[in-house]
Amino acid sequence: MIRIGIDVGGTFTKAVALHQETGDLCAHVAVPTTHAAQHGVAAGAVQALEALIRQTGIPPEEIRVVTFSTTQAVNALLEGDVVPVGILAIGPRAERRQTQQRTRLDQIKLAPGRTLTLHYTYLDREAVTPERVRAALESLSRSGARAVAISAAYAVEDPEPERLALAIAGDLGLPATAGHQLTGLYGLEVRTVTAAINASILPCMRKTTQWVRAALQEAGILAPAMILTGDLSVASIDQLAELPATSMLSGPAASVAGALREHPTVDALFVEVGGTSTNLGVIRDGRPVLRYVRIMQHPTCLRSVDVHVAGLGGGSLIRVAHRQIIGLGPRSAHIAGLPYVSFTSDLKPPFALAFIAPLPGDTPDYVVVRDQNGRTAALTLTDAANALGLLAPHDYAFGDRERARAAFQPLADLLGRTVDETAQEVLARAVDALVPLARELMQDYELQQPHLIGLGGGAGVLAPALAKRLRLPLAIAHHAEVMAAIGATTTPLSVIEEVHLYSGAELQATIQRLEHQLVALGADPRSVQVVVEPIPERHAARIRATALEEPSGSSTKIRISRAEALQLAAQALGVPSQCLELQFENEFYRVFTATVRRRIGPFRRERRPLAVIDSTGAICFRAADGWCHALRAPAELSLSALTGQCACAIIGSRYLLFDRSLPVQAPIATEELGCLLIGQPARV
């Protein structure tokens, strides 16, 4: 049985086939991303899948699942592939003015030079009837809206007005998004902005989803089609048709998720080098750091991997003016439609220098070379690394060094330098652009001496130089060039919900609903892990349910071993692994402790470092001085009684709840009689 992962990148679309039981990579392919095709980048995704099946001869019935990570949602916003959106706002008559202030938006800036056109109408909640809602939606449609964002005050508590408007919009054939579909948190303005952004790309993404489904069916693939979102949850591809905005930045999320499956680590800086751009992000406590996405100056309620994006990659073209290198990118060999010098064996030296404008409106200062037969090729950052001999033969970006040096010779002559000096300056300028972004991330997340993990096809080009400049230990992921596709298909099924909770009964109901969603997607109900953590600044809670196995028993190497967990705990606590003791273990969590004694003058100081490691390698909790205590509890455990007493609790066999500031005041029933309380400082 085979799992397929497909990642749509800015330059290439990659597809991988992994063995269902072992997680071993069976085959992989790459095709150019089809930005200009009729069906957009989805055409390239299908082409990659077809090429993979041709190469491997995999029978369609042996494919267990197809999982996508895609840039199409964010590309649609950046490129303005959006439709005008009508905002239907609903609020109490007594709060009409406040509701209108928070929901009336003139326009939303999506990218430099790109704006989203908006139309607006308002209904008093007391006046909401099917007839009036239909009339309001028809009015928005007549004014030019091609999709609708429905935003009702207090829909977090009662979403019925939004649900009514959604149903009527469906009857009218108007694509629509409601705020309650995106978040369970308060914040009317943020919900409105997010719903409008999501609605603007609905028509485009629905066509894409329909076409992908039809292509899969035509290929005889009946396996579930899934989508990885930016917050590392995995859902049916149907979600791409309803909530496409959740898939933004799913590519970087897939890359780092795949790297963590292969090399679990505590804290790290990752750099993903593509052909056109480079993403930098952080792994903290064994997990990618997530944040709420901002679209230009607009905050949203969408969470995604926190990445800093630099507009240069392995295929970036060199820009020259007045006999000086003035920059790299943002145009790449792929955008210019040119081959890399290092990878094109039929080029005939000597080379002559030429200047081009890759796209209409670009300045003609991008350097290319022409061989003696007049054939044009790009001179890129990858060619600079090859000219310097920095890439090993097994590296994905390895090419012909002598050809690269011959191509750099005319540029070196123009600048009055040697080939080595010219290529080194090109590489140094790229690193100069990345260092401030890397240092900002390290400072923001208080990373002292993290590892640097290289990802992407250009990892060997930039990651070693960046690690050397930052003086960080380096690890380049195995199969780095297809790590995003691997991450897409190995990330476990999971669903996340952020909600305001007022009772243990509501918490349990939410957990059960998420568990049922996973089971409906094919998860083994016995393998579902649930983590509940507070969001203190919003007086809310975030609930993540993750399926660590499927009914077939496959975990695609999701779970880590006890020995790996021990090493992670040692890294997290900064103590030798032989000093750690396993205090608690079940199918989902392990708790390690140590005893550290120090003499300070005449006094002895003793502390007990503690770490909670889950079965995927995430550090759920760590303390320089902590305690854990097993409790035989009655059938109901009062969380309010625990608040302030412990930092978190493992309830029953598979629930981890962070009790401090958790807004639950009523008891919650435990599945099993027992829990483990964990806290700090140490008890005497």
C-alpha positions as CSV (number, residue, x, y, z in Angstrom):
1,M,0.0,0.0,0.0
2,I,1.3,3.4,-1.1
3,R,0.9,7.0,0.2
4,I,1.2,9.8,-2.2
5,G,2.4,13.3,-1.2
6,I,2.3,16.3,-3.6
7,D,3.8,19.7,-2.9
8,V,3.1,22.7,-5.2
9,G,6.1,25.0,-4.9
10,G,6.8,28.3,-6.5
11,T,9.2,26.7,-9.0
12,F,8.6,23.0,-9.0
13,T,5.8,20.7,-8.1
14,K,7.1,17.5,-6.5
15,A,5.3,14.1,-5.9
16,V,6.5,11.3,-3.7
17,A,5.4,7.7,-3.1
18,L,5.9,6.3,0.4
19,H,5.4,2.8,1.6
20,Q,2.4,2.7,3.8
21,E,3.8,0.5,6.6
22,T,7.5,1.5,6.7
23,G,7.4,5.1,5.5
24,D,10.2,4.4,3.1
25,L,10.5,6.6,0.0
26,C,9.7,4.5,-3.1
27,A,10.0,7.1,-5.8
28,H,9.8,10.9,-6.4
29,V,9.3,13.2,-9.4
30,A,9.4,16.9,-10.1
31,V,7.7,19.0,-12.8
32,P,7.7,22.7,-13.4
33,T,4.9,24.5,-11.5
34,T,2.1,25.4,-13.9
35,H,1.3,29.0,-13.0
36,A,0.1,30.0,-16.5
37,A,-1.9,26.8,-17.2
38,Q,-5.7,26.9,-17.6
39,H,-6.2,25.1,-14.3
40,G,-3.3,27.0,-12.6
41,V,-0.9,25.2,-10.4
42,A,-3.3,22.3,-9.9
43,A,-2.4,21.2,-13.5
44,G,1.2,20.7,-12.4
45,A,0.0,18.7,-9.4
46,V,-1.9,16.3,-11.6
47,Q,1.0,16.1,-14.0
48,A,3.4,15.2,-11.2
49,L,1.0,12.5,-10.0
50,E,0.7,11.0,-13.5
51,A,4.5,11.0,-13.9
52,L,4.9,9.3,-10.6
53,I,2.5,6.6,-11.5
54,R,4.1,6.1,-14.9
55,Q,7.6,5.9,-13.3
56,T,6.6,3.4,-10.6
57,G,3.8,1.5,-12.2
58,I,1.8,1.7,-9.0
59,P,-1.7,0.2,-9.5
60,P,-4.3,2.9,-8.6
61,E,-6.0,0.6,-6.1
62,E,-2.8,0.3,-4.1
63,I,-2.8,4.1,-3.3
64,R,-3.9,4.6,0.2
65,V,-4.2,8.4,0.3
66,V,-3.1,11.4,-1.7
67,T,-2.2,14.5,0.3
68,F,-1.5,17.9,-1.1
69,S,0.4,21.0,0.2
70,T,-0.2,23.9,-2.0
71,T,0.6,27.6,-2.5
72,Q,-2.4,28.3,-4.6
73,A,-4.4,30.1,-1.9
74,V,-1.6,32.6,-1.2
75,N,-0.8,32.9,-4.9
76,A,-4.4,33.8,-5.6
77,L,-4.2,36.6,-3.1
78,L,-0.8,37.9,-4.3
79,E,-1.7,37.7,-7.9
80,G,-5.2,39.3,-7.5
81,D,-7.1,36.1,-8.6
82,V,-10.0,37.2,-6.4
83,V,-13.6,38.2,-6.9
84,P,-15.5,41.1,-5.4
85,V,-17.0,40.2,-2.0
86,G,-20.2,41.3,-0.4
87,I,-20.2,41.6,3.4
88,L,-23.5,40.7,5.1
89,A,-23.3,42.0,8.7
90,I,-25.8,41.0,11.3
91,G,-26.0,42.5,14.8
92,P,-28.4,43.4,17.7
93,R,-30.4,46.5,17.0
94,A,-29.1,48.1,20.2
95,E,-25.5,47.6,19.0
96,R,-26.0,48.5,15.4
97,R,-23.4,51.3,15.3
98,Q,-20.7,49.3,17.0
99,T,-21.4,46.3,14.7
100,Q,-21.2,48.4,11.6
101,Q,-18.0,50.0,12.8
102,R,-16.4,46.6,13.1
103,T,-17.7,45.0,9.9
104,R,-17.8,47.8,7.3
105,L,-14.6,47.6,5.3
106,D,-14.0,49.7,2.3
107,Q,-11.3,47.5,0.8
108,I,-8.6,45.0,1.8
109,K,-5.1,45.4,0.6
110,L,-3.8,41.9,-0.4
111,A,-0.4,42.8,-1.8
112,P,1.3,45.8,-3.2
113,G,-1.0,47.0,-6.0
114,R,-3.6,44.4,-5.2
115,T,-6.9,45.2,-3.4
116,L,-10.1,43.3,-2.7
117,T,-13.2,45.2,-3.7
118,L,-16.0,45.0,-1.1
119,H,-19.7,45.7,-0.9
120,Y,-21.7,46.0,2.3
121,T,-25.1,45.6,3.8
122,Y,-26.4,45.2,7.3
123,L,-29.4,43.5,9.0
124,D,-30.6,43.9,12.6
125,R,-30.6,40.5,14.2
126,E,-34.2,40.9,15.4
127,A,-35.2,41.5,11.7
128,V,-33.5,38.4,10.4
129,T,-35.9,36.3,8.4
130,P,-35.3,34.0,5.3
131,E,-37.0,36.6,3.1
132,R,-34.9,39.5,4.3
133,V,-31.6,37.6,4.2
134,R,-32.4,36.5,0.6
135,A,-33.2,40.1,-0.3
136,A,-29.9,41.3,1.2
137,L,-27.9,38.7,-0.6
138,E,-29.6,39.5,-3.9
139,S,-28.8,43.2,-3.4
140,L,-25.1,42.4,-2.8
141,S,-25.1,40.3,-6.0
142,R,-26.7,43.1,-8.0
143,S,-24.0,45.5,-6.7
144,G,-21.3,43.3,-8.1
145,A,-20.4,40.8,-5.4
146,R,-19.5,37.4,-6.7
147,A,-19.0,35.8,-3.2
148,V,-20.3,36.7,0.3
149,A,-18.7,37.0,3.7
150,I,-21.3,36.6,6.5
151,S,-20.4,38.1,9.8
152,A,-22.8,38.2,12.8
153,A,-22.1,39.6,16.2
154,Y,-21.9,36.9,18.9
155,A,-21.9,34.1,16.3
156,V,-19.4,32.5,18.6
157,E,-22.2,31.8,21.0
158,D,-25.1,31.4,18.5
159,P,-24.2,30.9,14.8
160,E,-27.7,30.3,13.7
161,P,-28.1,33.6,11.8
162,E,-24.8,32.9,9.9
163,R,-26.0,29.3,9.1
164,L,-29.3,30.6,7.8
165,A,-27.5,33.1,5.5
166,L,-25.1,30.3,4.3
167,A,-28.0,28.1,3.4
168,I,-29.7,30.8,1.4
169,A,-26.5,31.9,-0.3
170,G,-26.1,28.2,-1.4
171,D,-29.7,28.3,-2.9
172,L,-28.7,31.4,-4.8
173,G,-25.5,29.9,-6.1
174,L,-23.4,32.5,-4.3
175,P,-20.1,31.2,-2.8
176,A,-20.1,32.2,0.9
177,T,-18.0,32.0,4.0
178,A,-19.3,32.6,7.6
179,G,-17.1,33.8,10.5
180,H,-18.0,30.8,12.7
181,Q,-16.6,28.4,10.1
182,L,-13.1,29.9,10.6
183,T,-12.9,30.4,14.4
184,G,-14.7,30.0,17.7
185,L,-13.0,33.1,19.2
186,Y,-14.4,36.6,19.7
187,G,-13.2,39.4,17.6
188,L,-15.8,40.6,15.1
189,E,-13.5,42.7,12.9
190,V,-10.9,40.0,12.6
191,R,-13.6,37.4,11.8
192,T,-15.0,39.7,9.1
193,V,-11.7,40.3,7.5
194,T,-10.8,36.6,7.5
195,A,-14.2,35.6,6.1
196,A,-13.9,38.2,3.3
197,I,-10.4,37.0,2.3
198,N,-11.6,33.4,2.3
199,A,-14.7,34.2,0.3
200,S,-12.7,36.1,-2.3
201,I,-10.8,33.0,-3.5
202,L,-13.7,30.6,-3.1
203,P,-14.7,30.5,-6.8
204,C,-11.1,29.9,-8.0
205,M,-10.5,27.2,-5.4
206,R,-13.8,25.4,-5.9
207,K,-13.0,25.0,-9.6
208,T,-9.5,23.7,-8.7
209,T,-10.9,21.2,-6.3
210,Q,-13.5,19.9,-8.7
211,W,-10.9,19.6,-11.5
212,V,-8.4,17.7,-9.2
213,R,-11.1,15.3,-8.0
214,A,-12.2,14.6,-11.6
215,A,-8.5,14.0,-12.6
216,L,-8.0,11.6,-9.7
217,Q,-11.2,9.7,-10.6
218,E,-10.1,9.6,-14.3
219,A,-6.8,8.1,-13.2
220,G,-8.7,5.4,-11.2
221,I,-7.6,6.7,-7.8
222,L,-10.4,6.2,-5.3
223,A,-8.2,6.9,-2.3
224,P,-9.1,9.9,0.0
225,A,-7.6,13.2,-1.2
226,M,-6.4,15.3,1.7
227,I,-5.0,18.8,2.2
228,L,-2.3,19.9,4.7
229,T,-3.1,23.3,6.2
230,G,-0.7,25.9,7.4
231,D,-1.3,25.0,11.1
232,L,-0.3,21.3,10.4
233,S,-3.8,20.0,10.6
234,V,-4.9,17.5,7.8
235,A,-8.4,17.6,6.4
236,S,-10.3,16.3,3.4
237,I,-9.6,18.2,0.1
238,D,-13.3,19.3,0.4
239,Q,-12.0,21.8,3.0
240,L,-10.0,23.5,0.2
241,A,-13.2,24.2,-1.6
242,E,-14.9,25.8,1.5
243,L,-12.0,27.2,3.6
244,P,-9.1,27.6,1.1
245,A,-7.5,30.4,3.2
246,T,-6.5,27.7,5.8
247,S,-4.1,26.2,3.3
248,M,-1.9,29.3,3.2
249,L,1.8,28.5,3.9
250,S,1.1,24.8,3.9
251,G,4.3,24.3,1.9
252,P,6.7,25.4,4.6
253,A,4.5,23.6,7.2
254,A,4.9,20.4,5.2
255,S,8.7,20.8,4.8
256,V,9.4,21.2,8.5
257,A,6.9,18.5,9.5
258,G,8.7,16.1,7.2
259,A,12.0,17.1,8.7
260,L,10.8,16.5,12.2
261,R,9.5,13.0,11.3
262,E,13.0,12.2,10.2
263,H,15.1,14.0,12.8
264,P,13.2,14.9,16.0
265,T,14.8,17.9,17.7
266,V,14.0,20.4,20.4
267,D,15.0,23.9,19.1
268,A,16.1,24.6,15.6
269,L,16.1,27.2,12.9
270,F,15.0,25.9,9.5
271,V,15.8,27.4,6.1
272,E,13.9,26.1,3.1
273,V,15.6,27.1,-0.1
274,G,13.4,26.8,-3.2
275,G,14.1,28.0,-6.7
276,T,12.5,31.4,-6.4
277,S,12.3,32.2,-2.6
278,T,13.6,31.0,0.7
279,N,11.6,30.5,3.9
280,L,13.0,30.7,7.4
281,G,11.2,29.5,10.5
282,V,11.6,28.1,14.0
283,I,11.2,24.8,15.7
284,R,10.5,25.3,19.3
285,D,9.9,22.5,21.8
286,G,10.0,20.0,19.0
287,R,7.2,21.7,17.0
288,P,7.1,24.3,14.3
289,V,6.2,27.7,15.8
290,L,2.8,28.9,14.7
291,R,1.3,32.4,14.6
292,Y,-1.8,34.3,13.4
293,V,-1.4,35.3,9.8
294,R,-1.4,38.9,8.7
295,I,-2.5,39.9,5.2
296,M,-0.6,43.2,4.7
297,Q,-1.7,45.2,7.8
298,H,-4.8,43.1,8.4
299,P,-4.7,40.5,11.3
300,T,-6.7,37.3,10.7
301,C,-7.8,34.4,12.8
302,L,-5.8,31.9,10.6
303,R,-2.9,30.2,12.3
304,S,0.1,29.0,10.3
305,V,3.8,28.2,10.5
306,D,5.6,31.5,11.3
307,V,8.0,32.0,8.4
308,H,10.0,34.9,7.1
309,V,10.2,34.9,3.3
310,A,13.2,36.2,1.3
311,G,12.7,36.8,-2.4
312,L,15.7,34.8,-3.5
313,G,16.4,31.1,-4.0
314,G,18.6,28.7,-5.8
315,G,17.4,29.9,-9.2
316,S,17.6,33.6,-8.5
317,L,19.2,35.7,-11.3
318,I,22.0,38.1,-10.7
319,R,21.5,41.8,-11.3
320,V,24.3,44.0,-12.5
321,A,24.5,47.8,-13.2
322,H,27.5,50.1,-13.6
323,R,29.9,47.2,-13.5
324,Q,28.6,46.2,-10.0
325,I,26.4,43.4,-8.6
326,I,23.3,45.3,-7.3
327,G,21.2,42.3,-6.2
328,L,19.8,38.9,-6.6
329,G,16.2,38.2,-7.8
330,P,13.3,38.5,-7.3
331,R,13.2,36.9,-10.8
332,S,14.5,33.4,-11.2
333,A,15.5,31.1,-14.0
334,H,12.1,29.5,-13.9
335,I,10.3,32.9,-14.2
336,A,12.6,33.8,-17.1
337,G,12.0,30.4,-18.8
338,L,15.7,29.6,-18.9
339,P,17.8,26.6,-18.0
340,Y,20.5,26.7,-15.3
341,V,24.0,26.7,-16.7
342,S,25.2,24.0,-14.4
343,F,22.5,21.6,-15.5
344,T,22.5,22.1,-19.3
345,S,25.1,19.7,-20.8
346,D,24.7,20.8,-24.5
347,L,25.9,24.4,-23.9
348,K,29.1,25.2,-25.8
349,P,31.6,27.6,-24.2
350,P,32.9,30.2,-24.5
351,F,30.1,32.3,-23.1
352,A,29.1,35.9,-23.8
353,L,27.3,38.1,-21.2
354,A,23.8,39.5,-22.0
355,F,21.2,41.4,-20.1
356,I,17.4,40.8,-20.1
357,A,14.2,42.0,-18.5
358,P,12.6,38.6,-17.5
359,L,9.0,40.0,-17.4
360,P,7.4,43.1,-18.9
361,G,8.1,46.1,-16.7
362,D,11.3,44.6,-15.2
363,T,14.5,46.6,-15.5
364,P,16.9,45.0,-18.1
365,D,19.7,44.4,-15.6
366,Y,19.4,40.6,-15.1
367,V,22.5,38.8,-16.3
368,V,22.3,35.7,-18.6
369,V,24.9,34.1,-20.8
370,R,24.9,32.9,-24.4
371,D,27.0,30.1,-25.7
372,Q,28.8,30.0,-29.1
373,N,25.6,28.6,-30.8
374,G,23.5,31.5,-29.4
375,R,21.7,29.5,-26.8
376,T,20.7,31.5,-23.7
377,A,21.0,30.1,-20.1
378,A,20.5,31.6,-16.7
379,L,23.4,32.5,-14.4
380,T,22.0,31.7,-10.9
381,L,22.9,31.4,-7.3
382,T,23.1,27.6,-7.8
383,D,25.6,28.1,-10.5
384,A,27.7,30.3,-8.2
385,A,27.8,27.5,-5.6
386,N,28.8,25.0,-8.3
387,A,31.5,27.3,-9.6
388,L,33.0,27.4,-6.2
389,G,32.8,23.6,-5.8
390,L,30.7,23.8,-2.7
391,L,28.2,21.1,-3.7
392,A,28.8,17.3,-3.3
393,P,27.9,14.9,-6.1
394,H,25.0,13.6,-4.1
395,D,23.5,17.0,-3.6
396,Y,20.3,17.7,-5.5
397,A,21.7,21.1,-6.8
398,F,25.1,19.6,-7.9
399,G,26.0,20.5,-11.5
400,D,29.0,20.8,-13.8
401,R,31.6,22.9,-12.1
402,E,33.7,23.7,-15.1
403,R,30.7,24.8,-17.2
404,A,29.6,27.1,-14.3
405,R,33.1,28.6,-14.0
406,A,33.2,29.2,-17.8
407,A,29.8,30.9,-17.6
408,F,31.0,33.2,-14.7
409,Q,34.1,34.2,-16.6
410,P,32.5,37.0,-18.7
411,L,30.8,38.4,-15.6
412,A,34.1,38.3,-13.7
413,D,35.8,40.1,-16.6
414,L,33.1,42.8,-16.6
415,L,33.6,43.3,-12.8
416,G,37.4,43.2,-13.0
417,R,37.6,40.2,-10.6
418,T,38.4,36.5,-10.7
419,V,35.7,33.8,-11.1
420,D,36.0,32.8,-7.4
421,E,35.7,36.4,-6.2
422,T,32.6,37.0,-8.3
423,A,30.9,33.7,-7.3
424,Q,31.8,34.4,-3.6
425,E,30.2,37.8,-3.8
426,V,27.0,36.4,-5.3
427,L,26.8,33.9,-2.5
428,A,27.7,36.5,0.2
429,R,25.0,38.8,-1.0
430,A,22.4,36.0,-0.6
431,V,23.6,35.2,2.9
432,D,23.5,38.9,3.7
433,A,19.8,39.0,2.9
434,L,19.0,36.0,5.1
435,V,21.1,36.8,8.2
436,P,18.8,39.6,9.6
437,L,15.7,37.4,9.1
438,A,17.4,34.5,10.9
439,R,18.7,36.7,13.8
440,E,15.3,38.2,14.2
441,L,13.7,34.8,14.6
442,M,16.3,33.6,17.0
443,Q,15.8,36.8,19.1
444,D,12.0,36.6,19.0
445,Y,11.9,33.0,20.1
446,E,15.0,33.2,22.5
447,L,16.9,30.5,20.7
448,Q,20.4,30.4,22.2
449,Q,22.3,27.9,20.1
450,P,19.8,26.1,17.8
451,H,20.7,23.7,15.0
452,L,20.1,25.0,11.5
453,I,18.2,22.5,9.3
454,G,18.5,22.9,5.6
455,L,15.4,22.0,3.5
456,G,14.4,22.3,-0.2
457,G,16.2,21.6,-3.4
458,G,18.6,24.5,-2.9
459,A,19.5,23.6,0.7
460,G,23.1,22.7,-0.2
461,V,23.5,26.1,-1.9
462,L,22.6,28.4,1.0
463,A,22.2,26.5,4.2
464,P,26.0,25.8,4.8
465,A,27.0,29.4,4.1
466,L,24.2,30.7,6.4
467,A,25.1,28.2,9.2
468,K,28.8,29.3,8.9
469,R,27.9,33.0,9.2
470,L,25.7,32.4,12.2
471,R,28.1,29.9,13.7
472,L,25.4,27.2,14.1
473,P,25.6,23.4,13.7
474,L,24.1,22.3,10.4
475,A,22.0,19.4,9.3
476,I,20.6,19.1,5.8
477,A,17.6,16.8,5.7
478,H,17.8,13.6,3.7
479,H,15.7,14.0,0.5
480,A,15.6,17.7,1.3
481,E,14.4,18.5,-2.3
482,V,11.1,16.6,-1.8
483,M,10.8,17.1,2.0
484,A,7.6,19.1,1.7
485,A,5.9,16.3,-0.3
486,I,7.1,13.8,2.3
487,G,5.9,15.9,5.1
488,A,2.5,16.3,3.4
489,T,1.8,12.6,3.4
490,T,3.5,11.7,6.7
491,T,1.8,14.4,8.9
492,P,-0.8,12.6,11.0
493,L,-4.5,13.4,10.6
494,S,-5.4,16.2,13.0
495,V,-8.0,18.8,13.6
496,I,-7.8,22.0,15.6
497,E,-10.4,24.3,17.1
498,E,-10.1,27.5,19.1
499,V,-13.1,28.1,21.3
500,H,-14.4,29.9,24.4
501,L,-15.4,27.3,27.0
502,Y,-17.5,27.8,30.1
503,S,-18.0,24.3,31.3
504,G,-16.5,20.8,31.4
505,A,-19.5,19.6,29.4
506,E,-18.7,22.0,26.6
507,L,-15.1,20.9,26.6
508,Q,-16.1,17.3,26.4
509,A,-18.6,18.0,23.6
510,T,-15.9,19.8,21.6
511,I,-13.4,17.0,22.1
512,Q,-15.9,14.4,21.0
513,R,-16.8,16.4,17.9
514,L,-13.2,16.6,16.9
515,E,-12.7,12.9,17.6
516,H,-15.7,12.1,15.4
517,Q,-14.2,14.2,12.6
518,L,-11.0,12.2,12.7
519,V,-12.8,8.9,12.7
520,A,-14.9,10.0,9.7
521,L,-11.6,10.7,7.9
522,G,-10.4,7.1,8.6
523,A,-8.6,7.5,11.9
524,D,-8.5,4.7,14.5
525,P,-10.5,6.1,17.4
526,R,-8.2,4.4,19.9
527,S,-5.2,6.3,18.7
528,V,-6.6,9.8,19.0
529,Q,-4.5,12.1,21.2
530,V,-6.1,15.3,22.5
531,V,-4.3,18.4,23.8
532,V,-6.1,21.3,25.4
533,E,-4.1,24.4,26.1
534,P,-5.2,27.9,27.2
535,I,-5.1,31.0,25.1
536,P,-4.8,33.4,28.1
537,E,-4.8,36.6,26.1
538,R,-8.1,35.6,24.5
539,H,-9.6,33.9,27.6
540,A,-10.1,30.8,25.4
541,A,-8.7,27.4,24.7
542,R,-7.1,25.6,21.8
543,I,-8.0,22.0,21.3
544,R,-5.9,19.8,18.9
545,A,-7.0,16.2,18.2
546,T,-4.4,14.0,16.4
547,A,-4.8,10.5,15.1
548,L,-1.5,8.6,15.5
549,E,-2.6,5.5,13.7
550,E,-5.1,4.6,11.0
551,P,-7.4,1.5,11.1
552,S,-4.8,-0.4,9.0
553,G,-2.3,0.0,11.9
554,S,0.0,2.3,9.8
555,S,1.5,5.2,11.7
556,T,4.0,6.2,8.9
557,K,6.7,6.4,11.5
558,I,4.9,9.0,13.5
559,R,5.7,7.7,17.0
560,I,9.2,8.1,18.4
561,S,10.9,5.4,20.5
562,R,11.6,5.6,24.3
563,A,15.3,6.2,23.5
564,E,14.5,9.1,21.2
565,A,12.2,10.6,23.8
566,L,15.0,10.3,26.4
567,Q,17.4,12.2,24.1
568,L,14.9,14.9,23.5
569,A,14.2,15.3,27.2
570,A,18.0,15.6,27.8
571,Q,18.3,18.3,25.1
572,A,15.3,20.2,26.4
573,L,16.5,20.2,30.1
574,G,20.2,20.5,29.4
575,V,21.2,17.5,31.5
576,P,23.0,14.3,30.5
577,S,20.6,11.6,29.3
578,Q,22.0,9.1,31.9
579,C,20.8,11.3,34.7
580,L,17.1,11.1,33.6
581,E,14.6,8.7,34.9
582,L,11.3,7.7,33.3
583,Q,8.6,8.6,35.8
584,F,5.5,8.0,33.8
585,E,4.7,6.4,30.4
586,N,1.5,5.6,28.5
587,E,0.7,5.2,24.8
588,F,0.8,9.0,24.3
589,Y,3.1,10.6,26.8
590,R,6.4,10.1,28.7
591,V,7.5,12.1,31.8
592,F,11.2,12.3,32.5
593,T,12.8,13.7,35.7
594,A,16.3,14.2,37.0
595,T,17.9,15.4,40.3
596,V,20.5,18.1,40.1
597,R,22.5,19.1,43.2
598,R,24.7,22.1,43.6
599,R,26.7,23.5,46.5
600,I,26.5,27.3,46.8
601,G,28.9,28.2,49.7
602,P,27.7,26.4,52.8
603,F,24.3,25.7,51.2
604,R,23.1,22.8,49.0
605,R,20.7,23.5,46.3
606,E,18.6,20.7,44.8
607,R,16.3,20.9,41.8
608,R,14.4,18.4,39.8
609,P,14.2,19.1,36.0
610,L,11.1,17.7,34.4
611,A,10.0,17.2,30.8
612,V,6.8,15.8,29.2
613,I,7.4,14.4,25.8
614,D,4.5,13.2,23.6
615,S,4.8,10.2,21.3
616,T,5.4,12.4,18.2
617,G,8.5,14.1,19.8
618,A,6.9,17.4,20.9
619,I,8.0,18.8,24.3
620,C,4.6,19.4,25.8
621,F,6.0,20.8,29.1
622,R,9.4,21.4,30.6
623,A,10.6,22.9,33.9
624,A,14.0,23.5,35.4
625,D,12.4,22.5,38.7
626,G,9.2,20.6,38.8
627,W,7.1,17.8,40.3
628,C,4.7,15.1,39.1
629,H,2.1,13.3,41.2
630,A,-0.2,10.5,40.3
631,L,-3.8,10.8,41.5
632,R,-6.4,8.2,41.7
633,A,-9.4,10.4,41.0
634,P,-13.2,9.9,41.1
635,A,-15.1,9.6,37.9
636,E,-15.2,13.4,37.6
637,L,-12.2,15.7,38.1
638,S,-12.7,19.3,38.9
639,L,-10.4,21.3,36.8
640,S,-11.2,24.5,38.7
641,A,-9.9,22.8,41.8
642,L,-6.6,22.1,40.0
643,T,-6.1,25.6,38.6
644,G,-3.1,27.2,40.2
645,Q,-2.0,23.9,41.7
646,C,-0.4,22.4,38.6
647,A,0.8,23.5,35.2
648,C,-0.8,20.6,33.3
649,A,-2.4,17.3,33.8
650,I,-2.5,14.0,31.9
651,I,-6.1,12.9,32.2
652,G,-7.0,9.3,31.7
653,S,-4.9,7.7,29.0
654,R,-4.7,10.2,26.2
655,Y,-5.8,13.7,27.2
656,L,-3.3,16.5,28.1
657,L,-4.8,19.6,29.6
658,F,-3.0,22.7,30.5
659,D,-4.9,23.8,33.6
660,R,-3.4,27.1,34.4
661,S,-5.8,29.8,33.0
662,L,-7.9,27.2,31.3
663,P,-11.4,28.8,31.3
664,V,-13.3,25.8,32.4
665,Q,-15.1,26.1,35.7
666,A,-17.1,22.9,35.9
667,P,-16.0,19.2,36.3
668,I,-14.9,17.1,33.4
669,A,-15.6,13.3,33.4
670,T,-12.4,11.2,33.0
671,E,-12.3,8.3,30.7
672,E,-10.2,6.3,33.3
673,L,-9.9,6.6,37.0
674,G,-6.6,8.5,37.3
675,C,-4.5,11.3,36.2
676,L,-1.0,12.7,36.5
677,L,-0.6,16.2,37.9
678,I,2.6,18.1,36.8
679,G,3.7,21.4,38.1
680,Q,6.4,23.7,39.5
681,P,8.2,24.7,41.6
682,A,9.3,21.5,43.3
683,R,7.5,20.3,46.4
684,V,9.6,19.6,49.5
